[in-house]
Amino acid sequence: MNKTNKWIVTFAAFLVALSVGIGTAIGVTLWYHHMPAVSATQTLTPNCDPTVADVASVGLGSSGQITFECSTTLAAFSISGGSVSLIPVFVGQGFRSPYTTLWIFNADGGTLTGACSGRTGGAELLNNTSMTLSVGNYNYCAEFVDVGQSGLRGFSVGWFAGRVS
């Protein structure tokens, strides 16, 4: 290798070393910021699964309403810490005739029996439709008409926050 080539190779090596050194100097980490987890202010608690009906059976051809709760002293679900927007979704094919409407109501309220719409804090659940619920303990109330031979079938409700497609 002649003197000119040696000089070019040496100069090229110097430029490579210089660019790596500058890149390293520029890329030196000075600090990190770590963001903490932040909890939700609201707490949603399903108190049992499955719920229980307030009656063991209904009459053939009857109409009325039925309450679903954990027990006479424990609500189906509770919300604490503040109001929250939720979306109820009727799962599968269970909630259909002879059921007509499904409601929730305040389990600690003054009116716990009778028409679902007349119960304390009664709110009708509309499938896949957002609703805002306040702090409280809630039970379900389902209205039905003209019960057939198969009686009232079981059904499920899922609760979601945000958008459900």
Contact map, one row per residue, 1 for C-alpha under 8 A:
111011000000000000000000000000000000000000000000000000000000000000000000000000000000000000000000000000000000000000000000000000000000000000000000000000000000000000000
111111000000000000000000000000000000000000000000000000000000000000000000000000000000000000000000000000000000000000000000000000000000000000000000000000000000000000000
111111100000000000000000000000000000000000000000000000000000000000000000000000000000000000000000000000000000000000000000000000000000000000000000000000000000000000000
011111110000000000000000000000000000000000000000000000000000000000000000000000000000000000000000000000000000000000000000000000000000000000000000000000000000000000000
111111111000000000000000000000000000000000000000000000000000000000000000000000000000000000000000000000000000000000000000000000000000000000000000000000000000000000000
111111111100000000000000000000000000000000000000000000000000000000000000000000000000000000000000000000000000000000000000000000000000000000000000000000000000000000000
001111111110000000000000000000000000000000000000000000000000000000000000000000000000000000000000000000000000000000000000000000000000000000000000000000000000000000000
000111111111000000000000000000000000000000000000000000000000000000000000000000000000000000000000000000000000000000000000000000000000000000000000000000000000000000000
000011111111100000000000000000000000000000000000000000000000000000000000000000000000000000000000000000000000000000000000000000000000000000000000000000000000000000000
000001111111110000000000000000000000000000000000000000000000000000000000000000000000000000000000000000000000000000000000000000000000000000000000000000000000000000000
000000111111111000000000000000000000000000000000000000000000000000000000000000000000000000000000000000000000000000000000000000000000000000000000000000000000000000000
000000011111111100000000000000000000000000000000000000000000000000000000000000000000000000000000000000000000000000000000000000000000000000000000000000000000000000000
000000001111111110000000000000000000000000000000000000000000000000000000000000000000000000000000000000000000000000000000000000000000000000000000000000000000000000000
000000000111111111000000000000000000000000000000000000000000000000000000000000000000000000000000000000000000000000000000000000000000000000000000000000000000000000000
000000000011111111100000000000000000000000000000000000000000000000000000000000000000000000000000000000000000000000000000000000000000000000000000000000000000000000000
000000000001111111110000000000000000000000000000000000000000000000000000000000000000000000000000000000000000000000000000000000000000000000000000000000000000000000000
000000000000111111111000000000000000000000000000000000000000000000000000000000000000000000000000000000000000000000000000000000000000000000000000000000000000000000000
000000000000011111111100000000000000000000000000000000000000000000000000000000000000000000000000000000000000000000000000000000000000000000000000000000000000000000000
000000000000001111111110000000000000000000000000000000000000000000000000000000000000000000000000000000000000000000000000000000000000000000000000000000000000000000000
000000000000000111111111000000000000000000000000000000000000000000000000000000000000000000000000000000000000000000000000000000000000000000000000000000000000000000000
000000000000000011111111100000000000000000000000000000000000000000000000000000000000000000000000000000000000000000000000000000000000000000000000000000000000000000000
000000000000000001111111110000000000000000000000000000000000000000000000000000000000000000000000000000000000000000000000000000000000000000000000000000000000000000000
000000000000000000111111111000000000000000000000000000000000000000000000000000000000000000000000000000000000000000000000000000000000000000000000000000000000000000000
000000000000000000011111111100000000000000000000000000000000000000000000000000000000000000000000000000000000000000000000000000000000000000000000000000000000000000000
000000000000000000001111111100000000000000000000000000000000000000000000000000000000000000000000000000000000000000000000000000000000000000000000000000000000000000000
000000000000000000000111111100000000000000000000000000000000000000000000000000000000000000000000000000000000000000000000000000000000000000000000000000000000000000000
000000000000000000000011111110000000000000000000000000000000000000000000000000000000000000000000000000000000000000000000000000000000000000000000000000000000000000000
000000000000000000000001111111000000000000000000000000000000000000000000000000000000000000000000000000000000000000000000000000000000000000000000000000000000000000000
000000000000000000000000001111110000000000000000000000000000000000000000000000000000000000000000000000000000000000000000000000000000000000000000000000000000000000000
000000000000000000000000000111110000000000000000000000000000000000000000000000000000000000000000000000000000000000000000000000000000000000000000000000000000000000000
000000000000000000000000000011111000000000000000000000000000000000000000000000000000000000000000000000000000000000000000000000000000000000000000000000000000000000000
000000000000000000000000000011111100000000000000000000000000000000000000000000000000000000000000000000000000000000000000000000000000000000000000000000000000000000000
000000000000000000000000000000111110000000000000000000000000000000000000000000000000000000000000000000000000000000000000000000000000000000000000000000000000000000000
000000000000000000000000000000011111000000000000000000000000000000000000000000000000000000000000000000000000000000000000000000000000000000000000000000000000000000000
000000000000000000000000000000001111100000000000000000000000000000000000000000000000000000000000000000000000000000000000000000000000000000000000000000000000000000000
000000000000000000000000000000000111110000000000000000000000000000000000000000000000000000000000000000000000000000000000000000000000000000000000000000000000000000000
000000000000000000000000000000000011111000000000000000000000000000000000000000000000000000000000000000000000000000000000000000000000000000000000000000000000000000000
000000000000000000000000000000000001111100000000000000000000000000000000000000000000000000000000000000000000000000000000000000000000000000000000000000000000000000000
000000000000000000000000000000000000111110000000000000000000000000000000000000000000000000000000000000000000000000000000000000000000000000000000000000000000000000000
000000000000000000000000000000000000011111100000000000000000000000000000000000000000000000000000000000000000000000000000000000000000000000000000000000000000000000000
000000000000000000000000000000000000001111100000000000000000000000000000000000001100000000000000000000000000000000000000000000000000000000000000000000000000000000000
000000000000000000000000000000000000000111110000000000000000000000000000000000111111000000000000000000000000000000000000000000000000000000000000000000000000000000000
000000000000000000000000000000000000000111111000000000000000000000000000000001111000000000000000000000000000000000000000000000000000000000000000000000000000000000000
000000000000000000000000000000000000000001111100000000000000000000000000000011110000000000000000000000000000000000000000000000000000000000000000000000000000000000000
000000000000000000000000000000000000000000111110000000000000000000000000000011100000000000000000000000000000000000000000000000000000000000000000000000000000000000000
000000000000000000000000000000000000000000011111100000000000000000000000000111000000000000000000000000000000000000000000000000000000000000000000000000000000000000000
000000000000000000000000000000000000000000001111100000000000000000000100011111000000000000000000000000000000000000000000000000000000000000000000000000000000000000000
000000000000000000000000000000000000000000000111111000000000000000000100000110000000000000000000000000000000000000000000000000000000000000000000000000000000000000000
000000000000000000000000000000000000000000000111111000000000000000000100000000000000000000000000000000000000000000000000000000000000000000000000000000000000000000000
000000000000000000000000000000000000000000000001111100000000000000000100000000000000000000000000000000000000000000000000000000000000000000000000000000000000000000000
000000000000000000000000000000000000000000000001111110000000000000011100000100000000000000000000000000000000000000000000000000000000000000000000000000000000000000000
000000000000000000000000000000000000000000000000011111000000000000011110000000000000000000000000000000000000000000000000000000000000000000000000000000000000000000000
000000000000000000000000000000000000000000000000001111110000000001111000000000000000000000000000000000000000000000000000000000000000000000000000000000000000000000000
000000000000000000000000000000000000000000000000000111110000000001111000000000000000000000000000000000000000000000000000000000000000000000000000000000000000000000000
000000000000000000000000000000000000000000000000000011111100000001000000000000000000000000000000000000000000000000000000000000000000000000000000000000000000000000000
000000000000000000000000000000000000000000000000000011111100000000000000000000000000000000000000000000000000000000000000000000000000000000000000000000000000000000000
000000000000000000000000000000000000000000000000000000111110000000000000000000000000000000000000000000000000000000000000000000000000000000000000000000100000000000000
000000000000000000000000000000000000000000000000000000111111010000000000000000000000000000000000000000000000000000000000000000000000000000000000001000110000000000000
000000000000000000000000000000000000000000000000000000001111110000000000000000000000000000000000000000000000000000000000000000000000000000000000001000000000000000000
000000000000000000000000000000000000000000000000000000000111110000000000000000000000000000000000000000000000000000000000000000000000000000000000011110100000000000000
000000000000000000000000000000000000000000000000000000000011111000000000000000000000000000000000000000000000000000000000000000000000000000000000111100000000000000000
000000000000000000000000000000000000000000000000000000000111111100000000000000000000000000000000000000000000000000000000000000000000000000000000111000000000000000000
000000000000000000000000000000000000000000000000000000000000111110000000000000000000000000000000000000000000000000000000000000000000000000000011111000000000000000000
000000000000000000000000000000000000000000000000000000000000011111000000000000000000000000000000000000000000000000100000000000000000000000000011100000000000000000000
000000000000000000000000000000000000000000000000000000000000001111100000000000000000000000000000000000000000000001110000000000000000000000001111000000000000000000000
000000000000000000000000000000000000000000000000000011100000000111110000000000000000000000000000000000000000000000000000000000000000000000001110000000000000000000000
000000000000000000000000000000000000000000000000000011000000000011111000000000000000000000000000000000000000000000000000000000000000000000111100000000000000000000000
000000000000000000000000000000000000000000000000001111000000000001111100000100000000000000000000000000000000000000000000000000000000000000111100000000000000000000000
000000000000000000000000000000000000000000000000001111000000000000111111011100000000000000000000000000000000000000000000000000000000000000110000000000000000000000000
000000000000000000000000000000000000000000000011111100000000000000011111111100000000000000000000000000000000000000000000000000000000000000000000000000000000000000000
000000000000000000000000000000000000000000000000000100000000000000001111111000000000000000000000000000000000000000000000000000000000000000000000000000000000000000000
000000000000000000000000000000000000000000000000000000000000000000001111111000000000000000000000000000000000000000000000000000000000000000000000000000000000000000000
000000000000000000000000000000000000000000000000000000000000000000000111111000000000000000000000000000000000000000000000000000000000000000000000000000000000000000000
000000000000000000000000000000000000000000000010000000000000000000001111111100000000000000000000000000000000000000000000000000000000000000000000000000000000000000000
000000000000000000000000000000000000000000000010000000000000000000001111111111000000000000000000000000000010000000000000000000000000000011100000000000000000000000000
000000000000000000000000000000000000000000000111001000000000000000011100011111000000000000000000000000000000000000000000000000000000000011110000000000000000000000000
000000000000000000000000000000000000000000011111000000000000000000000000001111100000000000000000000000000000000000000000000000000000000011100000000000000000000000000
000000000000000000000000000000000000000000111110000000000000000000000000001111110000000000000000000000000000000000000000000000000000001111000000000000000000000000000
000000000000000000000000000000000000000001111000000000000000000000000000000011111110000000000000000000000000000000000000000000000000111110000000000000000000000000000
000000000000000000000000000000000000000001110000000000000000000000000000000001111110000000000000000000000000000000000000000000000000001100000000000000000000000000000
000000000000000000000000000000000000000011100000000000000000000000000000000000111110000000000000000000000000000000000000000000000000001000000000000000000000000000000
000000000000000000000000000000000000000011000000000000000000000000000000000000111111000000000000000000000000000000000000000000000000011000000000000000000000000000000
000000000000000000000000000000000000000001000000000000000000000000000000000000111111100000000000000000000000000000000000000000000001111000000000000000000000000000000
000000000000000000000000000000000000000001000000000000000000000000000000000000000111110000000000000000000000000000000000000000000001110000000000000000000000000000000
000000000000000000000000000000000000000000000000000000000000000000000000000000000011111000000000000000000000000000000000000000000111100000000000000000000000000011000
000000000000000000000000000000000000000000000000000000000000000000000000000000000001111100000000000000000000000000000000000000000111100000000000000000000000001111000
000000000000000000000000000000000000000000000000000000000000000000000000000000000000111110000000000000000000000000000000000000111110000000000000000000000000001111110
000000000000000000000000000000000000000000000000000000000000000000000000000000000000011111000000000000000000000000000000000011111100000000000000000000000000111100000
000000000000000000000000000000000000000000000000000000000000000000000000000000000000001111100000000000000000000000000000000000111000000000000000000000000000111100000
000000000000000000000000000000000000000000000000000000000000000000000000000000000000000111111110000000000000000000000000000000110000000000000000000000000011110000000
000000000000000000000000000000000000000000000000000000000000000000000000000000000000000011111100000000000000000000000000000000000000000000000000000000000011110000000
000000000000000000000000000000000000000000000000000000000000000000000000000000000000000001111110000000000000000000000000000000000000000000000000000000000011000000000
000000000000000000000000000000000000000000000000000000000000000000000000000000000000000001111111000000000000000000000000000000000000000000000000000000000010000000000
000000000000000000000000000000000000000000000000000000000000000000000000000000000000000001111111000000000000000000000000000000000000000000000000000000001111000000000
000000000000000000000000000000000000000000000000000000000000000000000000000000000000000001011111101000000000000000000000000000000000000000000000000000001111000000000
000000000000000000000000000000000000000000000000000000000000000000000000000000000000000000001111111100000000000000000000000000000000000000000000000000000000000000000
000000000000000000000000000000000000000000000000000000000000000000000000000000000000000000000011111100000000000000000000000000000000000000000001100000000000000000000
000000000000000000000000000000000000000000000000000000000000000000000000000000000000000000000001111100000000000000000000000000000000000000000001111100010000000000000
000000000000000000000000000000000000000000000000000000000000000000000000000000000000000000000011111111000000000000000000000000000000000000000111100000010000000000000
000000000000000000000000000000000000000000000000000000000000000000000000000000000000000000000001111111000000000000000000000000000000000000000111100000000000000000000
000000000000000000000000000000000000000000000000000000000000000000000000000000000000000000000000001111100000000000000000000110000000000000000111000000000000000000000
000000000000000000000000000000000000000000000000000000000000000000000000000000000000000000000000001111110000000000000000000111000000000000011110000000000000000000000
000000000000000000000000000000000000000000000000000000000000000000000000000000000000000000000000000011111000000000011000011110000000000000011100000000000000000000000
000000000000000000000000000000000000000000000000000000000000000000000000000000000000000000000000000001111100000000010000111110000000000001111000000000000000000000000
000000000000000000000000000000000000000000000000000000000000000000000000000000000000000000000000000000111110000100010011111000000000000001111000000000000000000000000
000000000000000000000000000000000000000000000000000000000000000000000000000000000000000000000000000000011111100100000011110000000000000111100000000000000000000000000
000000000000000000000000000000000000000000000000000000000000000000000000001000000000000000000000000000001111100100000001000000000000000111100000000000000000000000000
000000000000000000000000000000000000000000000000000000000000000000000000000000000000000000000000000000000111110000000000000000000000000111000000000000000000000000000
000000000000000000000000000000000000000000000000000000000000000000000000000000000000000000000000000000000111111100000011100000000000000000000000000000000000000000000
000000000000000000000000000000000000000000000000000000000000000000000000000000000000000000000000000000000001111100000011000000000000000000000000000000000000000000000
000000000000000000000000000000000000000000000000000000000000000000000000000000000000000000000000000000000000111111000111000000000000000000000000000000000000000000000
000000000000000000000000000000000000000000000000000000000000000000000000000000000000000000000000000000001110111111000011000000000000000000000000000000000000000000000
000000000000000000000000000000000000000000000000000000000000000000000000000000000000000000000000000000000000001111110010000000000000000000000000000000000000000000000
000000000000000000000000000000000000000000000000000000000000000010000000000000000000000000000000000000000000001111110110000000000000000000000000000000000000000000000
000000000000000000000000000000000000000000000000000000000000000110000000000000000000000000000000000000000000000011111110000000000000000000000010000000000000000000000
000000000000000000000000000000000000000000000000000000000000000010000000000000000000000000000000000000111000000011111110010000000000000000001110000000000000000000000
000000000000000000000000000000000000000000000000000000000000000000000000000000000000000000000000000000100000000000111110011100000000000000000000000000000000000000000
000000000000000000000000000000000000000000000000000000000000000000000000000000000000000000000000000000000000001001111111010000000000000000000000000000000000000000000
000000000000000000000000000000000000000000000000000000000000000000000000000000000000000000000000000000001100111111111111110000000000000000000000000000000000000000000
000000000000000000000000000000000000000000000000000000000000000000000000000000000000000000000000000000001110111100000111110000000000000000000000000000000000000000000
000000000000000000000000000000000000000000000000000000000000000000000000000000000000000000000000000000011100100000000011111000000000000000000000000000000000000000000
000000000000000000000000000000000000000000000000000000000000000000000000000000000000000000000000000000111100000000011111111100000000000000000000000000000000000000000
000000000000000000000000000000000000000000000000000000000000000000000000000000000000000000000000000000111000000000001000111110000000000000000000000000000000000000000
000000000000000000000000000000000000000000000000000000000000000000000000000000000000000000000000000011110000000000001000011111000000000000000000000000000000000000000
000000000000000000000000000000000000000000000000000000000000000000000000000000000000000100000000000011110000000000000000001111101000000000000000000000000000000000000
000000000000000000000000000000000000000000000000000000000000000000000000000000000000000100000000000001000000000000000000000111111000000000000000000000000000000000000
000000000000000000000000000000000000000000000000000000000000000000000000000000000000001111000000000000000000000000000000000011111000000000000000000000000000000000000
000000000000000000000000000000000000000000000000000000000000000000000000000000000000001111000000000000000000000000000000000001111100000000000000000000000000000000010
000000000000000000000000000000000000000000000000000000000000000000000000000000000000001110000000000000000000000000000000000011111110000000000000000000000000000000000
000000000000000000000000000000000000000000000000000000000000000000000000000000000000111100000000000000000000000000000000000000011111000000000000000000000000000000000
000000000000000000000000000000000000000000000000000000000000000000000000000000000000111000000000000000000000000000000000000000001111100000000000000000000000000000000
000000000000000000000000000000000000000000000000000000000000000000000000000000000011110000000000000000000000000000000000000000000111110000000000000000000000000000000
000000000000000000000000000000000000000000000000000000000000000000000000000000100011110000000000000000000000000000000000000000000011111000000000000000000000000000000
000000000000000000000000000000000000000000000000000000000000000000000000000000100111000000000000000000000000000000000000000000000001111100000000000000000000000000000
000000000000000000000000000000000000000000000000000000000000000000000000000001111110000000000000000000000000000000000000000000000000111110000000000000000000000000000
000000000000000000000000000000000000000000000000000000000000000000000000000001110000000000000000000000000111000000000000000000000000011111000000000000000000000000000
000000000000000000000000000000000000000000000000000000000000000000000000001111100000000000000000000000000111000000000000000000000000001111100000000000000000000000000
000000000000000000000000000000000000000000000000000000000000000000000000001111000000000000000000000000011111000000000000000000000000000111110000000000000000000000000
000000000000000000000000000000000000000000000000000000000000000000111000001110000000000000000000000000011110000000000000000000000000000011111000000000000000000000000
000000000000000000000000000000000000000000000000000000000000000000111000000100000000000000000000000001111000000000000000000000000000000001111100000000000000000000000
000000000000000000000000000000000000000000000000000000000000000011110000000000000000000000000000000001111000000000010000000000000000000000111110000000000000000000000
000000000000000000000000000000000000000000000000000000000000000011110000000000000000000000000000001111100000000000010000000000000000000000011111000000000000000000000
000000000000000000000000000000000000000000000000000000000000001111000000000000000000000000000000001111000000000000110000000000000000000000001111100000000000000000000
000000000000000000000000000000000000000000000000000000000000001110000000000000000000000000000000111110000000000000000000000000000000000000000111111000000000000000000
000000000000000000000000000000000000000000000000000000000000111100000000000000000000000000000000111100000000000000000000000000000000000000000011111000000000000000000
000000000000000000000000000000000000000000000000000000000001111000000000000000000000000000000000010000000000000000000000000000000000000000000001111100000000000000000
000000000000000000000000000000000000000000000000000000000111111000000000000000000000000000000000010000000000000000000000000000000000000000000001111111110000000000000
000000000000000000000000000000000000000000000000000000000001100000000000000000000000000000000000010000000000000000000000000000000000000000000000011111100000000000000
000000000000000000000000000000000000000000000000000000000001000000000000000000000000000000000000000000000000000000000000000000000000000000000000001111100000000000000
000000000000000000000000000000000000000000000000000000000000000000000000000000000000000000000000000000000000000000000000000000000000000000000000001111111000000000000
000000000000000000000000000000000000000000000000000000001101000000000000000000000000000000000000000000000000000000000000000000000000000000000000001111111000000000000
000000000000000000000000000000000000000000000000000000000100000000000000000000000000000000000000011000000000000000000000000000000000000000000000001001111100000000000
000000000000000000000000000000000000000000000000000000000000000000000000000000000000000000000110000000000000000000000000000000000000000000000000000001111110000000000
000000000000000000000000000000000000000000000000000000000000000000000000000000000000000000000110000000000000000000000000000000000000000000000000000000011111000000000
000000000000000000000000000000000000000000000000000000000000000000000000000000000000000001111110000000000000000000000000000000000000000000000000000000001111100000000
000000000000000000000000000000000000000000000000000000000000000000000000000000000000000001110110000000000000000000000000000000000000000000000000000000000111110000000
000000000000000000000000000000000000000000000000000000000000000000000000000000000000000111100000000000000000000000000000000000000000000000000000000000000011111000000
000000000000000000000000000000000000000000000000000000000000000000000000000000000000000111100000000000000000000000000000000000000000000000000000000000000001111100000
000000000000000000000000000000000000000000000000000000000000000000000000000000000000011110000000000000000000000000000000000000000000000000000000000000000000111110000
000000000000000000000000000000000000000000000000000000000000000000000000000000000000011110000000000000000000000000000000000000000000000000000000000000000000011111110
000000000000000000000000000000000000000000000000000000000000000000000000000000000000111000000000000000000000000000000000000000000000000000000000000000000000001111100
000000000000000000000000000000000000000000000000000000000000000000000000000000000000111000000000000000000000000000000000000000000000000000000000000000000000000111110
000000000000000000000000000000000000000000000000000000000000000000000000000000000000001000000000000000000000000000000000000000000000000000000000000000000000000111111
000000000000000000000000000000000000000000000000000000000000000000000000000000000000001000000000000000000000000000000000000000010000000000000000000000000000000101111
000000000000000000000000000000000000000000000000000000000000000000000000000000000000000000000000000000000000000000000000000000000000000000000000000000000000000000111
